[in-house]
Amino acid sequence: MNADIYEVVHRRRDVRAEFTGAPIPEDVLRRILTAAHAAPSVGLSQPWDFVLVADPAVRRAFYEHVQHERATFAATLTGADAERFARIKIDGVLESSLSIVVTYDPERGSPAVLGRHAIADAGLYSVCLAIQNLWLAATAEELGVGWVSFYREPYARRLLGIPDGIRPVAWLCVGPVTHLETTPDLERHGWRARRPLDAAIHHDRW
């Protein structure tokens, strides 16, 4: 728990195949959710909620939806891209200990959300900060996290009974892992290489 913040940032990985399925101790789960809930938010709106999904039937239904979306994406690929994608595991829904779905309520704090009047997506950015806090805290606790993005929001909303108007932003697979890879999966499989920092830095103007 005393891991150096920089070490945690660079050790964090998007986990797919390394989950053990072992239970997450309740105190550890509470700590990572508390870290997520401590994230900064526009106008202190805290527009997130956390849906803890342990039900195997619900997770199986979501997994099958994800596989359908995987096939939909795979059908758009040809040649080397298709071959590379076929080797990439895109989720750990069934193997992980728990799914945590992080949602966004744009009405939280309305009608006057201080700081959001000029940037409508500031609340969504706040939710992403909560997700990052959760991810880093989980990494410090020696847990893995995998963000599943192969799903349709309306499907996830129906599956979990999420009210209309609230967005399911992230389906996170969470749990103990055998290890964290030193190189991100997409780099290991040759899908894409990291962009160097210097290529992303601009001074004064773009």
ABEGO torsion letter per residue (X at the ends): XABBAAAAAAABBBBAAABAGBBBBAAAAAAAAAAAAABBBBGGAGABBBBBBABAAAAAAAAAAAAAAAAAAAAABBEAAAAAAAABBABAAAABABBBBBBBBAABGOABBBGAAABAAAAAAAAAAAAAAAAAAAAAAGBBBBBBABBBAAAAAAAAGBBBGBBBABBBBBEBBABBBABBAAAAAGABBBBBAAAABBBGBX
